[in-house]
Amino acid sequence: MATRPLEGLLVVDLTRAVAGPFCTMLLGDLGARVLKIEEPGSGDETRQWGPPFVEGESAYFLGLNRNKESVALNLKDERGRDVLRGLARRADVLIENFRPGVAARLGIGPEELRARNPRLIYASVSGFGQDGPDRLKPGYDLIVQAMSGLMKISAHPDGPPVKVGFPIADILASLHVGMGILAALYERERTGVGRFLEVSLLEGLLASMCSATPSHLLTGSEPLAVGTAQANIVPYQMFACQDQPIVCGAPNERIWRRFCQGLERPEWIDDPRYRDNRARNRHRAELVSEIEAVLRSRPCAEWIRRLEEHEVPCAPVQSVGQVLASAVVAARGTVVEMEHARLGKMKLVGNPVRLEGALLSYTPPPELGEHTAAVLRELLDIDPPE
């Protein structure tokens, strides 16, 4: 019998924008009940992030907030904070991404709420941590990408720094805080007591830059800006073909030999300049130039066929629309469909975690305050007029 792994877990979600909502959406996919607390009138700012909009609803917001119930509470008012404290007493998890110190000033910080509910797992997401010199600096993804060094190592050798095309610092922090919440839930099974945990966007990104940060910490050298290439592996990047770009690479010597055969350049295998990855790194520029000269002679599809025949990692450079329409996405059921009361049928990318025998179900993103009356009546016995 299929079950929902986090069934019965109550999550109070005070987060907005991206770092936090992505995490709670994944918890909701897995069966947790997520109460999204929003400011009356305006709600989560991603409701206004567009274009594109679908019948007035931001696609950005819709992509981050399925499987949630929206409860509109004015946390600037003591009555609203009292309602939140009531919800926190019932909750298993509370997650917030206020600027450090704000929750404590409002009387809804971890010490106060966990004193009332010792089983509560209280998670905070911030740009730069709950302490330290930058604790009050606004923690937006763009700022963190710039500060982390990511934009420099993503640049082409002679080009300007480049921002990753989606909010990677936010998403990685969300994944790290989700892992922390699950670890704390597991520990609570033994101890009966929750924990406070925090994740910063900067540290989440630095921890994930697993090829760049060790390079500097262990050698003192700055990682190279190599664009689509990989600073430690040659070849492993994008190349131009006769018609459209291709990405391909040889992350080990077995694949390198197959790569040479696929490109009809077997002589490269015994060329002392390219005998191993260290040598190829020393002669990166000339090897890349030779490879691209070969690849430019034929269309991308022909090279894909040849390289795949030789079991070389490769792919055409696709648009988002192309990959979402691809056979692999269709075969895996990656895109899921749900029914929105006002927008009708809508499609989103589903949860990537596949747990054998687990049921993942999807409800549409909520309208602002849609569930306020029902939730407060059910959990706190508060009538709508009150």
KEKE-3310 file (N, C-alpha, C; in steps of 0.2 Angstrom, whole numbers, plus 5000, padded with zeros to 4 digits):
npx = (5004:5003:5011:5012:5027:5029:5017:5006:5015:5016:5020:5024:5026:5035:5042:5047:5048:5062:5072:5067:5053:5055:5060:5050:5040:5044:5044:5030:5026:5030:5021:5019:5010:5008:5008:5007:5011:5006:5008:4994:4985:4997:5005:5017:5031:5034:5023:5021:5031:5035:5034:5033:5014:5000:4984:4984:4991:5008:5020:5032:5029:5019:5027:5034:5026:5016:5005:5002:4994:4987:4988:4983:4991:4993:5008:5013:5004:4999:4989:4989:5002:4999:4990:4999:5008:5000:4998:5011:5013:5006:5013:5026:5037:5044:5048:5058:5063:5066:5076:5090:5087:5074:5063:5065:5063:5049:5044:5043:5053:5065:5068:5057:5046:5050:5050:5037:5034:5043:5046:5046:5054:5064:5068:5080:5083:5095:5104:5118:5120:5116:5124:5139:5148:5141:5128:5116:5115:5106:5100:5100:5099:5107:5116:5123:5128:5138:5146:5151:5161:5157:5152:5163:5170:5162:5163:5168:5186:5191:5180:5167:5161:5149:5132:5123:5109:5098:5091:5103:5109:5099:5091:5100:5103:5090:5089:5099:5093:5082:5088:5093:5082:5076:5085:5085:5072:5073:5082:5073:5065:5072:5075:5064:5064:5065:5075:5084:5089:5100:5103:5114:5113:5126:5135:5129:5131:5145:5149:5144:5152:5161:5172:5179:5182:5190:5202:5207:5209:5217:5228:5231:5229:5219:5204:5202:5194:5184:5173:5161:5168:5177:5188:5197:5197:5200:5196:5180:5167:5158:5156:5157:5148:5144:5131:5124:5128:5137:5139:5152:5163:5178:5180:5188:5202:5198:5187:5192:5200:5190:5183:5193:5192:5179:5179:5187:5200:5211:5225:5228:5227:5240:5248:5260:5257:5244:5243:5238:5226:5232:5242:5234:5228:5239:5240:5229:5223:5227:5222:5208:5206:5209:5200:5188:5189:5188:5174:5167:5166:5155:5137:5128:5119:5125:5137:5133:5127:5138:5147:5139:5138:5151:5150:5153:5151:5139:5129:5116:5115:5102:5086:5075:5062:5064:5069:5059:5050:5055:5059:5064:5060:5046:5045:5049:5039:5041:5035:5021:5003:4990:4975:4969:4959:4955:4963:4962:4968:4985:5003:5018:5035:5038:5042:5059:5063:5062:5054:5052:5037:5031:5019:5017:5008:4999:4994:4987:4996:4991:4979:4980:4978:4968:4965:4964:4953:4948:4959:4962:4950:4949:4962:4964:4951:4945:4934:4929:4925:4931)
npy = (4994:5011:5024:5041:5048:5058:5060:5067:5076:5093:5108:5124:5138:5152:5158:5167:5172:5163:5155:5144:5143:5134:5123:5120:5116:5104:5096:5097:5090:5077:5074:5081:5093:5109:5125:5140:5155:5171:5189:5199:5206:5209:5197:5184:5190:5184:5183:5194:5193:5194:5197:5179:5180:5170:5171:5182:5177:5174:5165:5161:5161:5151:5140:5137:5134:5124:5112:5118:5127:5143:5155:5170:5181:5195:5199:5210:5214:5211:5202:5194:5188:5181:5171:5165:5159:5150:5141:5137:5129:5118:5113:5103:5107:5123:5135:5149:5164:5177:5193:5191:5192:5198:5189:5186:5199:5201:5192:5179:5170:5157:5153:5157:5151:5137:5135:5134:5123:5110:5100:5106:5109:5121:5131:5142:5152:5162:5175:5177:5171:5169:5176:5185:5197:5201:5198:5206:5210:5211:5196:5191:5181:5185:5194:5185:5175:5184:5187:5175:5170:5163:5169:5173:5161:5156:5163:5166:5164:5177:5185:5195:5192:5180:5177:5163:5155:5153:5154:5149:5149:5151:5139:5129:5132:5129:5115:5111:5115:5108:5095:5096:5098:5085:5077:5082:5078:5065:5063:5068:5057:5049:5056:5064:5078:5093:5104:5119:5125:5132:5139:5147:5156:5159:5150:5138:5138:5139:5127:5119:5121:5112:5109:5120:5128:5119:5119:5132:5132:5122:5124:5137:5144:5153:5147:5143:5154:5147:5146:5137:5126:5114:5116:5106:5096:5090:5085:5094:5101:5114:5114:5121:5116:5111:5117:5119:5121:5108:5098:5089:5077:5070:5062:5052:5041:5030:5034:5045:5038:5032:5044:5049:5040:5041:5054:5052:5053:5044:5045:5055:5048:5042:5054:5063:5075:5074:5063:5060:5066:5076:5081:5085:5096:5104:5107:5113:5124:5122:5109:5110:5119:5110:5100:5107:5112:5099:5096:5106:5102:5095:5092:5094:5084:5073:5071:5068:5056:5048:5049:5044:5031:5027:5028:5040:5053:5065:5079:5089:5106:5112:5121:5126:5123:5113:5102:5100:5095:5083:5065:5058:5066:5064:5050:5047:5054:5066:5079:5085:5085:5096:5102:5118:5129:5140:5143:5131:5116:5113:5112:5107:5104:5090:5082:5077:5066:5049:5038:5021:5013:5024:5037:5051:5066:5079:5096:5111:5127:5139:5152:5169:5169:5159:5148:5153:5154:5141:5134:5140:5138:5125:5121:5130:5133:5145:5157:5163:5177:5182)
npz = (5000:4995:5003:5011:5015:5025:5031:5042:5048:5053:5047:5049:5039:5038:5028:5013:4996:4989:4995:5006:5003:4993:4999:5009:5000:4994:5006:5007:4996:5000:5009:5021:5030:5026:5032:5025:5030:5026:5023:5025:5011:5003:5003:4999:4991:4978:4972:4964:4955:4939:4921:4917:4919:4923:4920:4929:4939:4946:4937:4943:4957:4957:4954:4965:4976:4978:4986:4998:5011:5012:5024:5030:5040:5051:5057:5062:5072:5088:5090:5079:5081:5092:5087:5078:5088:5094:5083:5082:5093:5090:5080:5071:5064:5061:5050:5045:5036:5040:5042:5053:5070:5069:5071:5085:5090:5088:5096:5092:5091:5092:5105:5113:5106:5107:5120:5123:5116:5116:5107:5095:5080:5075:5061:5053:5039:5032:5024:5027:5039:5057:5065:5066:5055:5044:5046:5046:5033:5017:5011:4997:4982:4971:4977:4985:4976:4969:4980:4983:4974:4964:4952:4946:4943:4934:4923:4906:4900:4896:4899:4907:4924:4927:4931:4937:4929:4937:4953:4962:4974:4983:4981:4984:4998:5002:5000:5009:5021:5022:5023:5036:5043:5042:5048:5061:5064:5064:5075:5085:5086:5094:5106:5109:5109:5100:5089:5087:5071:5058:5042:5031:5015:5009:5015:5012:4998:4996:5002:4992:4982:4977:4969:4968:4980:4988:4979:4982:4996:4998:4990:4989:4977:4965:4958:4941:4928:4917:4909:4900:4902:4913:4926:4930:4922:4905:4889:4893:4891:4882:4864:4848:4834:4817:4815:4828:4846:4856:4870:4878:4884:4893:4906:4912:4908:4900:4894:4887:4877:4870:4866:4857:4847:4843:4837:4827:4828:4831:4833:4843:4855:4858:4858:4865:4871:4875:4883:4896:4909:4916:4907:4896:4902:4903:4890:4886:4878:4865:4862:4864:4853:4843:4844:4842:4829:4822:4826:4821:4808:4805:4807:4823:4827:4820:4826:4839:4837:4834:4845:4855:4851:4854:4867:4874:4885:4881:4874:4865:4866:4874:4874:4888:4885:4875:4883:4892:4883:4880:4877:4888:4899:4897:4898:4912:4919:4924:4923:4931:4934:4939:4946:4947:4955:4949:4938:4931:4923:4927:4924:4932:4936:4945:4961:4963:4971:4972:4981:4984:4984:4990:4991:4981:4980:4973:4976:4970:4970:4983:4983:4990:5007:5006:5014:5027:5036:5037:5042:5055:5061:5062:5069:5080:5084:5081:5076:5060:5059:5071)
capx = (5000:5007:5010:5015:5032:5029:5010:5005:5019:5013:5025:5022:5031:5035:5047:5044:5053:5064:5075:5062:5047:5056:5061:5043:5036:5047:5041:5023:5026:5031:5016:5019:5005:5012:5004:5011:5009:5008:5006:4988:4985:5002:5007:5023:5033:5035:5016:5021:5037:5034:5031:5026:5009:4995:4978:4986:4995:5015:5022:5037:5025:5016:5032:5037:5021:5011:5005:5002:4988:4989:4985:4985:4991:4997:5013:5015:4999:5000:4984:4992:5007:4996:4988:5005:5011:4995:5000:5018:5012:5004:5018:5032:5042:5043:5054:5057:5069:5067:5082:5092:5084:5067:5058:5065:5060:5042:5042:5041:5060:5066:5068:5050:5042:5052:5049:5030:5033:5050:5046:5047:5061:5064:5074:5081:5087:5097:5109:5125:5120:5113:5129:5145:5148:5136:5122:5110:5116:5101:5103:5097:5103:5112:5122:5127:5132:5143:5151:5154:5166:5154:5151:5170:5173:5157:5164:5173:5192:5192:5174:5165:5158:5142:5127:5120:5103:5092:5093:5106:5111:5093:5089:5105:5101:5083:5090:5102:5089:5078:5091:5094:5075:5075:5090:5082:5066:5075:5084:5068:5062:5075:5075:5058:5065:5067:5081:5085:5095:5100:5107:5115:5114:5133:5138:5126:5134:5152:5149:5142:5157:5166:5179:5182:5184:5196:5207:5210:5210:5223:5234:5231:5228:5212:5201:5202:5188:5184:5166:5157:5173:5178:5194:5201:5196:5201:5191:5174:5165:5154:5160:5153:5147:5142:5125:5122:5133:5137:5144:5155:5169:5181:5182:5193:5206:5195:5182:5197:5202:5184:5182:5197:5190:5173:5181:5191:5207:5215:5232:5228:5228:5247:5251:5262:5253:5237:5243:5234:5222:5237:5245:5229:5227:5244:5240:5221:5221:5228:5218:5202:5206:5209:5193:5183:5190:5185:5167:5164:5165:5148:5131:5128:5116:5129:5142:5129:5126:5145:5150:5135:5140:5157:5149:5156:5146:5138:5122:5115:5113:5094:5082:5070:5056:5066:5070:5053:5046:5059:5057:5066:5055:5040:5046:5050:5034:5044:5030:5015:4998:4986:4969:4969:4951:4953:4967:4961:4974:4992:5008:5024:5040:5037:5047:5063:5064:5058:5054:5049:5031:5028:5014:5017:5002:5001:4988:4989:4998:4985:4978:4982:4973:4963:4964:4964:4947:4947:4964:4961:4944:4951:4967:4963:4944:4944:4929:4931:4924:4936)
capy = (5000:5017:5029:5047:5047:5064:5061:5069:5081:5099:5113:5131:5141:5159:5160:5170:5172:5157:5151:5142:5140:5128:5117:5118:5113:5098:5093:5096:5084:5071:5072:5086:5098:5115:5131:5146:5161:5177:5195:5201:5211:5208:5190:5182:5194:5181:5183:5199:5193:5192:5191:5178:5178:5166:5174:5186:5173:5174:5158:5161:5159:5144:5135:5136:5134:5119:5108:5122:5131:5150:5158:5177:5184:5201:5198:5216:5215:5206:5197:5189:5184:5176:5166:5161:5155:5144:5136:5134:5124:5112:5111:5099:5111:5130:5138:5157:5168:5184:5195:5189:5196:5200:5185:5187:5205:5200:5187:5172:5167:5150:5152:5158:5146:5130:5135:5132:5117:5108:5096:5110:5110:5128:5132:5149:5153:5169:5176:5176:5167:5172:5180:5187:5204:5202:5195:5210:5211:5208:5190:5189:5176:5189:5196:5179:5173:5188:5187:5168:5169:5158:5172:5173:5155:5154:5167:5164:5167:5184:5189:5197:5187:5177:5174:5157:5157:5152:5156:5143:5150:5150:5132:5125:5133:5126:5108:5110:5116:5102:5089:5098:5097:5078:5075:5084:5074:5058:5063:5068:5050:5046:5061:5068:5085:5096:5108:5125:5124:5137:5138:5153:5155:5159:5144:5133:5139:5138:5120:5115:5123:5107:5109:5127:5130:5115:5122:5138:5131:5117:5126:5145:5147:5155:5143:5147:5155:5143:5146:5130:5120:5112:5118:5101:5090:5092:5090:5093:5108:5115:5116:5123:5111:5115:5120:5121:5118:5102:5098:5082:5077:5064:5063:5047:5039:5025:5038:5049:5034:5032:5050:5050:5036:5044:5060:5049:5055:5039:5047:5059:5043:5042:5060:5065:5081:5072:5056:5059:5072:5082:5083:5088:5102:5109:5109:5114:5128:5119:5103:5113:5121:5105:5097:5112:5111:5093:5096:5111:5100:5091:5094:5092:5077:5067:5070:5065:5049:5045:5049:5039:5024:5026:5028:5046:5058:5071:5081:5095:5112:5113:5126:5124:5120:5107:5097:5098:5091:5077:5058:5056:5069:5060:5043:5047:5057:5072:5084:5082:5089:5097:5106:5124:5130:5146:5142:5125:5111:5116:5107:5109:5099:5086:5081:5072:5061:5043:5033:5015:5012:5030:5041:5058:5069:5087:5101:5117:5133:5142:5159:5172:5168:5155:5143:5156:5153:5134:5132:5143:5135:5118:5120:5134:5134:5153:5158:5168:5185:5184)
capz = (5000:4995:5009:5010:5020:5030:5033:5049:5050:5052:5045:5049:5035:5038:5023:5007:4990:4986:5000:5011:5000:4989:5004:5011:4994:4994:5012:5006:4991:5003:5013:5026:5029:5026:5032:5022:5033:5022:5025:5022:5006:4998:5002:4997:4985:4972:4969:4960:4951:4932:4918:4914:4923:4921:4923:4934:4944:4944:4936:4948:4963:4956:4953:4972:4982:4978:4992:5004:5013:5013:5030:5030:5047:5052:5062:5066:5077:5094:5089:5074:5083:5096:5083:5076:5093:5094:5078:5083:5099:5087:5074:5072:5061:5059:5046:5044:5033:5042:5044:5059:5076:5068:5074:5092:5092:5087:5101:5089:5090:5094:5112:5115:5103:5109:5127:5123:5112:5116:5101:5089:5076:5072:5056:5051:5033:5031:5019:5030:5046:5063:5069:5061:5053:5038:5048:5044:5026:5014:5008:4990:4978:4967:4981:4987:4970:4968:4985:4984:4969:4959:4946:4943:4940:4929:4917:4901:4903:4895:4899:4913:4929:4925:4936:4936:4926:4941:4960:4964:4981:4987:4980:4988:5005:5004:5001:5015:5027:5022:5026:5043:5047:5042:5053:5068:5065:5066:5082:5089:5087:5100:5112:5110:5109:5094:5089:5082:5066:5054:5036:5027:5008:5008:5017:5007:4991:4997:5003:4986:4976:4979:4965:4968:4987:4990:4975:4985:5003:4999:4986:4989:4970:4963:4953:4934:4925:4911:4905:4901:4904:4920:4927:4932:4917:4898:4888:4897:4890:4876:4858:4842:4828:4810:4816:4835:4851:4859:4876:4878:4888:4894:4913:4913:4902:4896:4890:4882:4871:4866:4863:4851:4841:4840:4833:4821:4829:4836:4834:4849:4861:4859:4857:4872:4874:4878:4886:4902:4910:4918:4901:4893:4906:4902:4883:4885:4873:4858:4862:4863:4847:4838:4845:4839:4822:4820:4827:4816:4801:4804:4811:4830:4828:4818:4832:4845:4836:4834:4852:4859:4848:4857:4874:4876:4888:4876:4873:4862:4871:4873:4878:4893:4881:4872:4888:4895:4878:4878:4878:4895:4904:4897:4901:4919:4922:4927:4924:4935:4932:4945:4945:4950:4955:4945:4932:4928:4923:4927:4924:4935:4937:4951:4966:4960:4975:4971:4986:4982:4988:4993:4987:4981:4977:4972:4976:4967:4974:4986:4983:4996:5012:5004:5019:5034:5040:5039:5047:5061:5065:5064:5074:5086:5086:5080:5071:5055:5061:5076)
cpx = (5004:5005:5013:5020:5031:5022:5010:5010:5016:5019:5022:5028:5030:5039:5043:5050:5055:5067:5070:5056:5049:5057:5054:5039:5038:5044:5034:5022:5026:5026:5015:5013:5008:5007:5008:5008:5011:5005:4999:4988:4990:5004:5015:5025:5033:5028:5016:5027:5035:5035:5036:5021:5004:4988:4979:4990:5003:5017:5028:5034:5022:5021:5035:5032:5015:5011:5005:4995:4990:4985:4987:4985:4996:5002:5015:5010:5000:4995:4986:4997:5005:4994:4994:5008:5006:4997:5006:5017:5009:5009:5023:5038:5040:5049:5053:5064:5068:5074:5084:5090:5077:5062:5059:5062:5052:5040:5040:5048:5060:5065:5061:5046:5043:5051:5041:5029:5040:5051:5047:5054:5060:5070:5074:5085:5089:5102:5116:5125:5117:5118:5134:5143:5143:5129:5115:5110:5110:5103:5099:5102:5109:5118:5126:5131:5138:5149:5155:5160:5163:5153:5158:5172:5168:5159:5169:5180:5193:5185:5172:5162:5151:5138:5124:5112:5097:5095:5097:5108:5105:5091:5094:5104:5095:5085:5094:5098:5084:5081:5092:5087:5074:5079:5087:5076:5068:5078:5079:5064:5065:5075:5069:5058:5067:5073:5080:5091:5094:5105:5108:5116:5122:5136:5136:5130:5141:5153:5148:5147:5163:5172:5182:5186:5190:5203:5211:5213:5217:5229:5236:5230:5220:5210:5201:5194:5188:5178:5163:5162:5173:5186:5199:5201:5196:5200:5184:5171:5160:5158:5155:5153:5146:5136:5123:5128:5132:5141:5146:5161:5172:5184:5186:5197:5203:5190:5186:5198:5196:5182:5186:5194:5183:5174:5185:5198:5211:5222:5233:5229:5235:5251:5253:5259:5247:5237:5239:5230:5227:5240:5240:5228:5233:5244:5232:5220:5222:5224:5211:5201:5205:5202:5188:5183:5187:5177:5164:5163:5159:5143:5131:5125:5120:5134:5139:5129:5133:5147:5146:5137:5147:5157:5153:5150:5145:5130:5122:5114:5106:5091:5078:5064:5058:5066:5064:5048:5050:5057:5059:5062:5048:5040:5046:5044:5036:5039:5024:5009:4993:4980:4969:4962:4950:4957:4966:4967:4980:4997:5014:5029:5039:5043:5052:5065:5059:5059:5050:5043:5028:5024:5016:5011:5003:4994:4991:4991:4991:4985:4979:4977:4968:4961:4964:4959:4947:4953:4963:4955:4946:4956:4967:4956:4943:4939:4931:4930:4929:4943)
cpy = (5006:5022:5036:5048:5052:5065:5062:5074:5088:5104:5120:5135:5148:5162:5163:5170:5165:5152:5149:5139:5134:5122:5115:5114:5106:5093:5092:5090:5077:5069:5077:5091:5105:5121:5137:5152:5167:5183:5197:5206:5210:5201:5190:5187:5191:5181:5189:5199:5190:5198:5185:5178:5174:5168:5178:5183:5172:5166:5156:5158:5152:5139:5133:5135:5129:5115:5112:5125:5138:5152:5165:5179:5190:5200:5204:5218:5209:5200:5191:5185:5179:5170:5161:5156:5149:5139:5133:5129:5118:5109:5107:5103:5118:5132:5145:5159:5175:5186:5193:5194:5198:5196:5185:5193:5205:5195:5180:5169:5160:5149:5152:5152:5139:5130:5132:5125:5114:5103:5099:5110:5117:5129:5139:5148:5160:5169:5174:5173:5172:5176:5182:5194:5206:5200:5199:5212:5208:5202:5187:5185:5179:5191:5190:5176:5177:5187:5180:5166:5165:5162:5173:5167:5153:5158:5164:5167:5174:5188:5191:5192:5186:5175:5168:5159:5156:5153:5151:5143:5149:5143:5128:5126:5129:5118:5107:5110:5110:5096:5090:5096:5089:5075:5076:5080:5067:5058:5064:5062:5047:5050:5064:5075:5088:5100:5114:5123:5130:5136:5145:5151:5155:5153:5138:5133:5137:5130:5116:5117:5118:5106:5115:5129:5125:5117:5127:5136:5126:5119:5133:5148:5148:5150:5147:5148:5152:5142:5140:5125:5119:5113:5112:5095:5093:5086:5089:5100:5108:5117:5118:5117:5115:5119:5123:5118:5111:5102:5090:5083:5070:5064:5057:5045:5034:5029:5042:5045:5033:5038:5051:5046:5039:5050:5058:5052:5050:5041:5051:5054:5043:5048:5062:5071:5080:5066:5055:5066:5078:5085:5087:5095:5107:5111:5110:5118:5125:5113:5105:5115:5116:5101:5101:5112:5105:5094:5101:5108:5096:5094:5091:5085:5071:5066:5066:5057:5045:5044:5044:5032:5022:5027:5034:5051:5064:5073:5087:5100:5114:5119:5123:5120:5113:5101:5095:5094:5084:5070:5056:5059:5065:5053:5042:5050:5063:5078:5081:5088:5090:5102:5112:5126:5136:5146:5136:5120:5115:5111:5111:5103:5096:5085:5076:5066:5055:5038:5027:5014:5018:5034:5048:5061:5076:5091:5107:5123:5137:5150:5163:5172:5163:5150:5146:5153:5146:5132:5134:5140:5128:5117:5124:5136:5142:5153:5164:5175:5187:5185)
cpz = (5000:5001:5007:5016:5026:5032:5040:5052:5048:5052:5045:5045:5035:5032:5017:5002:4988:4992:5006:5008:4996:4993:5007:5006:4994:5000:5010:5001:4994:5008:5019:5025:5030:5026:5030:5025:5029:5025:5021:5017:5001:4997:5000:4991:4978:4968:4963:4955:4944:4928:4918:4920:4919:4924:4929:4940:4942:4943:4941:4955:4963:4956:4960:4978:4981:4985:4998:5005:5015:5019:5031:5037:5047:5058:5065:5071:5082:5093:5084:5076:5088:5092:5080:5082:5094:5089:5079:5089:5096:5082:5076:5069:5060:5056:5044:5040:5034:5043:5051:5065:5075:5072:5082:5094:5092:5093:5098:5087:5093:5101:5115:5113:5106:5116:5128:5120:5111:5110:5095:5086:5073:5068:5054:5045:5033:5025:5021:5037:5051:5067:5063:5058:5048:5040:5046:5036:5022:5010:5002:4986:4974:4971:4983:4982:4969:4974:4986:4980:4963:4952:4943:4940:4935:4923:4912:4903:4902:4896:4906:4918:4926:4930:4933:4934:4931:4948:4964:4972:4985:4987:4984:4996:5007:5005:5007:5021:5028:5025:5033:5046:5047:5047:5060:5069:5067:5073:5087:5091:5093:5106:5114:5110:5102:5094:5085:5077:5061:5048:5033:5020:5006:5009:5013:5001:4991:4998:4997:4981:4977:4975:4966:4975:4989:4986:4979:4992:5003:4995:4987:4982:4969:4957:4946:4932:4918:4907:4906:4902:4911:4921:4928:4926:4910:4894:4892:4896:4884:4870:4852:4837:4822:4811:4823:4840:4853:4865:4876:4882:4890:4901:4916:4907:4898:4891:4885:4876:4867:4862:4856:4845:4838:4836:4827:4821:4833:4837:4841:4855:4863:4859:4864:4875:4877:4881:4892:4904:4912:4912:4897:4896:4904:4894:4881:4879:4866:4857:4860:4856:4842:4838:4841:4832:4819:4821:4823:4809:4800:4809:4818:4830:4825:4823:4838:4844:4836:4841:4856:4857:4852:4865:4878:4879:4883:4876:4869:4867:4869:4876:4883:4890:4878:4877:4891:4890:4876:4880:4885:4900:4903:4900:4909:4923:4926:4928:4926:4933:4938:4943:4949:4950:4950:4938:4928:4928:4923:4927:4928:4935:4944:4956:4963:4965:4974:4976:4985:4987:4991:4988:4987:4977:4977:4972:4973:4972:4977:4983:4990:5001:5011:5010:5026:5038:5042:5043:5054:5065:5067:5069:5080:5088:5086:5075:5066:5057:5066:5073)
residu = (MET:ALA:THR:ARG:PRO:LEU:GLU:GLY:LEU:LEU:VAL:VAL:ASP:LEU:THR:ARG:ALA:VAL:ALA:GLY:PRO:PHE:CYS:THR:MET:LEU:LEU:GLY:ASP:LEU:GLY:ALA:ARG:VAL:LEU:LYS:ILE:GLU:GLU:PRO:GLY:SER:GLY:ASP:GLU:THR:ARG:GLN:TRP:GLY:PRO:PRO:PHE:VAL:GLU:GLY:GLU:SER:ALA:TYR:PHE:LEU:GLY:LEU:ASN:ARG:ASN:LYS:GLU:SER:VAL:ALA:LEU:ASN:LEU:LYS:ASP:GLU:ARG:GLY:ARG:ASP:VAL:LEU:ARG:GLY:LEU:ALA:ARG:ARG:ALA:ASP:VAL:LEU:ILE:GLU:ASN:PHE:ARG:PRO:GLY:VAL:ALA:ALA:ARG:LEU:GLY:ILE:GLY:PRO:GLU:GLU:LEU:ARG:ALA:ARG:ASN:PRO:ARG:LEU:ILE:TYR:ALA:SER:VAL:SER:GLY:PHE:GLY:GLN:ASP:GLY:PRO:ASP:ARG:LEU:LYS:PRO:GLY:TYR:ASP:LEU:ILE:VAL:GLN:ALA:MET:SER:GLY:LEU:MET:LYS:ILE:SER:ALA:HIS:PRO:ASP:GLY:PRO:PRO:VAL:LYS:VAL:GLY:PHE:PRO:ILE:ALA:ASP:ILE:LEU:ALA:SER:LEU:HIS:VAL:GLY:MET:GLY:ILE:LEU:ALA:ALA:LEU:TYR:GLU:ARG:GLU:ARG:THR:GLY:VAL:GLY:ARG:PHE:LEU:GLU:VAL:SER:LEU:LEU:GLU:GLY:LEU:LEU:ALA:SER:MET:CYS:SER:ALA:THR:PRO:SER:HIS:LEU:LEU:THR:GLY:SER:GLU:PRO:LEU:ALA:VAL:GLY:THR:ALA:GLN:ALA:ASN:ILE:VAL:PRO:TYR:GLN:MET:PHE:ALA:CYS:GLN:ASP:GLN:PRO:ILE:VAL:CYS:GLY:ALA:PRO:ASN:GLU:ARG:ILE:TRP:ARG:ARG:PHE:CYS:GLN:GLY:LEU:GLU:ARG:PRO:GLU:TRP:ILE:ASP:ASP:PRO:ARG:TYR:ARG:ASP:ASN:ARG:ALA:ARG:ASN:ARG:HIS:ARG:ALA:GLU:LEU:VAL:SER:GLU:ILE:GLU:ALA:VAL:LEU:ARG:SER:ARG:PRO:CYS:ALA:GLU:TRP:ILE:ARG:ARG:LEU:GLU:GLU:HIS:GLU:VAL:PRO:CYS:ALA:PRO:VAL:GLN:SER:VAL:GLY:GLN:VAL:LEU:ALA:SER:ALA:VAL:VAL:ALA:ALA:ARG:GLY:THR:VAL:VAL:GLU:MET:GLU:HIS:ALA:ARG:LEU:GLY:LYS:MET:LYS:LEU:VAL:GLY:ASN:PRO:VAL:ARG:LEU:GLU:GLY:ALA:LEU:LEU:SER:TYR:THR:PRO:PRO:PRO:GLU:LEU:GLY:GLU:HIS:THR:ALA:ALA:VAL:LEU:ARG:GLU:LEU:LEU:ASP:ILE:ASP:PRO:PRO:GLU)
# end
